[in-house]
């Protein structure tokens, strides 16, 4: 299990590092191109790329901080810093998209001239860059790690922005529809806001020590009660230290204290194999007698 976690951790670090340098390089190209072509779609995509670069940089920093060992004052270490960064990244997605919506609505009223040919070239190269960056992050742990997922969604937003810019540029080139530029920005911004809300919501849930969405407290309680000798399961709490590090604590009431070791072994086996919870704190009670055991 430790080897698997370390493998994911290394993959995440490599994916974030390569994506960071790739996005940062093309960000400069897209800003210059957006100004030269007078395209809001390109500039909005550049805005997302800027947030990507910051997001990827923060995500790398979060992983580095998360590697720090636990201390007497930070007994879980610094793993939760990754969740804090994911929360900030989610907020960044929302606010940048809102700003782009504001600018796009203003442009709908004026529909300024846009250099469609240059816009197509720059947005096409941007699309390739974003596909490569998204592929790199997909090779990381983007499903289970909120920090990597928030960075992946930033890049996915850019990818959609590049597609929107290409479509808008083609419409302007063929039909002279300058309004297609701000409309493309509005569509992409709305899609990115949805992603931002999801990341912010999920990371806030972890920060508030909510039960992980893939775990059901009632099912866990029912499974523990199937162990011979356990009469009750009380004060069951499940939370996440980070998005891929669940923890559990509970009290179990037993009939026969002589079966203590066997009950503890079976409890840990069920929690580990059926629910993939490795970090557990279980207190065993019998009437007024209490014996604490921590794993």
N, C-alpha and C positions, 0 to 999 in steps of 0.2 A: 504493500500500500504506500509506504514511504517512497519507494523507488518510483512508483507511478506518479505520485504528486510531484516529485523532483523532476521527472521527465516533462510533465506538463509545464512546470515552472520555467525550465530551460527553453522549451518551445515558445512559450509566451514572451520571454525576454528577447529571443532572436527575432520573432515576428514583429514585435513592437519596435525594435531597433531599426530593422531594415525598412519598415513602413515609415518610420519617423524621418529618416534621411531622404527617402523617395518623395514623400509628401512635401517636405520642407523645400526641396530643390524646385519642384514644379510650382509651388505656391508663388515664388518670385516671378516665374514665367507667366503665370495666369494673371497676376495683378497687372503686370506691364501690358499684356494682351488685352485685358478688360478695359484699361484706360485708353489704349490706342483704338480699339474698335467701338468704344462707347457702349458696351454691352453690360446691362445689369445682370443678365443671366450668368455671364462670365465672372463679373465682380462678386455676385452672390456666391457662386461656386468657390471663388477665391476666399471669400469670408469663411465658408465652411472649411476650406483647406487650412486656413489660419487656425481655426478652432481645432481642427484635426491635429495640426503640428503641436499645439499646446496640449491637447488631450493625450497624444501619444507620448510627449515628453513627460507629462505628469504621471501617466501610467507606468512609464519606465522608472520614474523616481519612486513611485509607490511600491513597485516590486523591490527596488533596492532598499527602501526603508523597511519593507516587510521582512527582509532577510535578517534584520537586526534581532539579536537574541532577547529572550524575555529577561526582565529585571524584577527587582523586588517591588517596584512601583508599577511596572507594566507586565503583569504576570502572564498575559497571553501574547506578549511581544507586541509587534507593530503591524500585524496582519490586517487589522481593520482599517488601516490607512488607505488600503486599496478601495474599500467601500466608500470612504469619504471622497476620494478622487472620482469614483464613478458617479456619485451624487452631484459633484460640481460639474462634471462633464455633461450630465443630463440637463442641468440648469443652463449650461452654456448653449446646448443645442436649441433649447426653447427660446432663449433671449435673442440669439443670432437670427433664428427663423422669424421671430416677431419683427425684428428690425428690417429684414429683407421684405416682409409683407408690407410694411409701412412704405418703404421705398418703391416697391412695385406698384402699389395703388396710386402713388403720385405720378409714376411714369405712364400709367394707363391714361391719364388725363392729357399728357403731352405727346407720347409716342415719339421720342427723339430718333434721329437717324442712327442706324447701326451698320457697321461694316460686316456684312454677313459672311463673306469669304474668309476673312481672317478669323472670325468667330468660329466657323466650322473647323478650321485647321487646329486652332488652340484647344477647343473643347474636345476634339477627337483624340488628340494626344493626351489630354487630361483624363479622358475615359479609359485609355490604356493604362495610365499610371494608377488610377483608382482600382481597376480590375486586378492589377498585380498586387497592390497593397491589401485589397480585400481578400485575395487568395492567400497571402502570407498570414493574415490574421485568422483566416478560417483554419489554417493548419495549427494554430494555437488552441487554447481552451476557451473558445468564444461562447460556447453553450453554457458552461457551468461557472465561469469566472466573470463576475459583473464588471470588473475593471477592464478586461479585454473585450467584453461584449460592448461596453460603452464606446471604446475606441473603434471597434468594428462598425458600430452603427454610425459613428461620425464619418468613416470612410464610405459606407454604403450611401449615406446622404450625399456625399460628394459625387459618387458614381451616378446617382439619380440626377444630380445637378448637371453633370456633363451630358447625360442623355437628353435632358430638357433643353440644354443650350444648343445641342446639335439639331434637334427637332425645330427649335425656334429659328435657328440660322437658316435652315433649309426653307422654311416657310417665308422668311424675309427675302431670301434669294429668289425664290420662284414666284411669289405673289406680292412682295413688297409689304407684307403684314408686319410692320414694326411693333405692333401691340403683342405679337407672339413672344417677344423677349420678356416683358414683365409677367405675362401669363404663365410662362414656363417657370419663372422664379416663384410665383405664388403656389403653383402645384407642388413643386419640390419642397418649398418651405413648410407647407401643410403636412406632407409626408414625414419630414424630419421632426416636426413638433410632436407627432404621435410617438416616434421612437424616443425622443427626449423625455416625454412624460412617462413612458414605460420604464426607462432606466432610472429616472429620478424616483419613481414610485417603488421599484424593487430595492434600490439601495437604501431608501428611507426606511423600508420595512426591516432590512437587516440592522440598520442603525438603532431602530426602536426595539431590537431583539424579538421580532416577531417569529412565529414558527415558520420554518422553511416551507415553501409552497408544495414541495414534493413529499412532505411528511404529514401524516395524519395522527394527531395525538390519541384519538379514540382507538384507532387500529393498533397503535403501539401498546396502549394499555390493555386491550383485549388479548394481544399476543403474549404479553407478559403474564397475564392471568391464566394462561393455559399451562404454565409451569406448575408442576405438582408441588404443593406446599405454600404457594403464594395466595393469600386471602384477599388482599387489597393492594392497589397501587394509588398512592396519594402524592399530591404536590408535584405532578409531572410538568416539567418545564423543558421546552426544546427551543433552541435559538441558534444563531450562526455567529461564529467569530469573524469569518469572512464568507464569501459566497460559496466556497467549496470546503468549509470546515464547520460542520454541524456539531452541536454539543447538547448533552441531555443531563438532567438531574431529576431524581425522584426519591420517594420513600416507598418501600415495599413492606407490607405486614405479613409475617410468616407464622405458620402454625407450630413448626418444630425448628427450634434454633440449631439443633444438631445437624440439620441439612443445609446449613448456611453456605458452606463452600460450594456444594453442588448447585444450589439455587443461584449463587452469584455467577458461576461458570455458565449455566444455561442462559441467564439473563444477558450476559455480555455477548454470548454467541448469537442470540436472536437479534440483538440491537446491531451487531456488526454485520451479520450475513443477510438478514431480512431487510434492514433499513439503512445499512452503510453508515452507522453512527459509531465512531471509534472512541470519541472522548466522552466518557460517562462518569457521573458521580451518583452512586446509589447508596442510600441509607436504609439499613434493614432494621425493622422494628418488630418487637414481640411484646404486646401489652405495654408495660412501662419501660421495658428494657430496650436499649438502643445500642446498635453497633454500627459505627460509620465505616464505610469503605470507599475509597476513591480510586479511580483508574486514570 
